[in-house]
């Protein structure tokens, strides 16, 4: 039962959101693609930084 709720939540956040975002992206000018790409790079950099920080704290 819990697995069903987790799958529904993941589907909502990963699948439905990505489809809506990509659908809206095709209507945007190229500069918006650049800003969105920069935003994703920033998010990935923050996640990598948090992972290395947590790894350093746990490993210490």
KEMAR-422000 format. One record per atom (N, C-alpha, C): residue in three letters; x, z, y. Coordinates in steps of 0.001 Angstrom, whole numbers, plus 524288, in hexadecimal, padded with zeros to 5 digits. Atoms other than C-alpha are relative to their C-alpha. Layout:
ALAXZY;...
END
This chain:
UNK80338800007FB5A;UNK800008000080000;UNK8036780000804EA;UNK7FC7B7FFD37FB7D;UNK80AF4803618097E;UNK802E77FAD18007D;UNK7FD3E804FF7FFF7;UNK812047F6E880588;UNK7FCBE7FBC9802A9;UNK8037A803D57FD9E;UNK806217EF08809BF;UNK8000680087805F2;UNK7FFE47FF1E7FA57;UNK8062C7F54E81748;UNK805347FE5080257;UNK7FAD6801907FE15;UNK814C17F329818D8;UNK8006A7FA0F8003E;UNK7FFE6805BB80001;UNK813537E4D181516;UNK7FCB57FDD080473;UNK80358801D27FBBD;UNK808327E32981ECE;UNK802AE800BE80546;UNK7FD497FEFD7FB11;UNK810307E964829B7;UNK804847FC2E800B7;UNK7FBA3803AF7FFA4;UNK81C237E10B826A2;UNK7FE1B7FA7C80108;UNK80228805397FF17;UNK813D37D4C282611;UNK7FE597FF75805B0;UNK801B6800377FA93;UNK80E017D80783348;UNK8049D7FF5A803AD;UNK7FB99800247FC5C;UNK81B0F7DA77839D4;UNK8038D7FB557FF29;UNK7FC368042580107;UNK823557D0218331C;UNK7FD8A7FA957FFF4;UNK8022D80539800B6;UNK81A8E7C4CE82F6D;UNK7FC7E7FE7D80491;UNK803BF801637FBF2;UNK80F567C50483920;UNK802937FFB58055C;UNK7FD707FFFF7FAEA;UNK817E67C86A844BF;UNK8038A7FB418009E;UNK7FC6B804747FFAF;UNK821F17BDEA84197;UNK7FCF17FAEC800B7;UNK8032D804BD7FF78;UNK8175B7B38884019;UNK7FDE77FF8E80588;UNK802028002C7FAAA;UNK811577B73C84D2E;UNK804527FEE4803EE;UNK7FBA2800DC7FC66;UNK81E8B7B7AB853F6;UNK801C67FA547FFC9;UNK7FE358056880077;UNK822CC7AA8384E8F;UNK7FBFC7FC338021F;UNK804138035E7FDE5;UNK815BC7A47585205;UNK800347FFC6805E6;UNK7FFAC7FFD67FA4C;UNK817417A8E18601C;UNK8051E7FDB2801FB;UNK7FAEA801ED7FE3D;UNK825917A4ED860B9;UNK800017FA18800E6;UNK7FFE2805B27FF89;UNK822D47968885EEE;UNK7FD9A7FE1C80518;UNK80255801727FB00;UNK81B427969286BB4;UNK8037D801838049E;UNK7FCAA7FDFB7FBD6;UNK8267B79CAB8737F;UNK804367FC0680182;UNK7FB93803577FE68;UNK830E57959287B81;UNK80518801F57FD90;UNK7FB067FEC780287;UNK83EFF79591876DA;UNK802828050280213;UNK7FD977FB4A7FDDF;UNK843337A06D88012;UNK7FDC4804D87FD68;UNK802517FB8E802B3;UNK839B87A99387944;UNK802638009D7FA8E;UNK7FD5B7FFBF80511;UNK840077A61686C44;UNK80539802C38009C;UNK7FAEC7FD8E7FF0D;UNK84D167AA1D87218;UNK7FF60805E8800CC;UNK800DC7FA697FF1B;UNK847C17B729876DF;UNK7FE60802CE7FB04;UNK801BA7FD98804E6;UNK841187B9E4869F0;UNK80496800767FC37;UNK7FB5D7FFCB80354;UNK84D897B68486288;UNK803BA80447801B4;UNK7FC987FBE37FDF0;UNK8556B7BF6A86B61;UNK7FDC28055B7FEA0;UNK8027B7FB0F80163;UNK84B9D7CA3E868EE;UNK800DE801637FA4D;UNK7FF197FF0080591;UNK84CDF7C8C385A2C;UNK805AA801667FEF7;UNK7FA7D7FE958009F;UNK85BAB7C90185B30;UNK800F48059C801C7;UNK7FF677FAA17FE15;UNK85AAF7D58586316;UNK7FDDA803E87FC13;UNK802547FC87803EC;UNK851BC7DBAA858F8;UNK8039C800817FB4C;UNK7FC757FFDD80479;UNK85AFF7D7EF84DF6;UNK804F68031780142;UNK7FB607FD077FE7C;UNK866937DD7885589;UNK7FED5805DB80016;UNK8016B7FA767FFF1;UNK85F517EA548578C;UNK7FF73802297FA7E;UNK800977FE438056B;UNK85BD57EB3384924;UNK80552800A07FD6F;UNK7FAC37FFA68023C;UNK869E97E8758453B;UNK802E9804B980231;UNK7FD707FB807FD98;UNK86EBE7F2B384ED2;UNK7FDF28051C7FDC1;UNK8023D7FB4480246;UNK8654F7FCE084997;UNK801DF800B77FA61;UNK7FE4B7FFA080572;UNK8693B7F9B983B94;UNK805A5801DB7FFB2;UNK7FA8C7FE5980028;UNK877B67FB2A83E6E;UNK8009A805A6801E1;UNK7FFCA7FA9C7FE17;UNK8755F807C884613;UNK7FE37803C67FBC1;UNK801F27FC9A80431;UNK86D4F80DB583B1B;UNK803FB8002C7FB8C;UNK7FC008001D8040C;UNK877998094D83155;UNK804AF8035780156;UNK7FB8A7FCE47FE51;UNK8825880FAA83953;UNK7FEB9805CF7FFE7;UNK801877FA817FFE8;UNK87AD381C6083AD1;UNK7FF72802137FA67;UNK800B47FE4680577;UNK8773A81D2582C6E;UNK8053E800287FD33;UNK7FAF8800428029B;UNK884E08193E82829;UNK803E380412801E0;UNK7FC437FC387FDC5;UNK88B7382361830CE;UNK7FF9A805527FDA1;
END
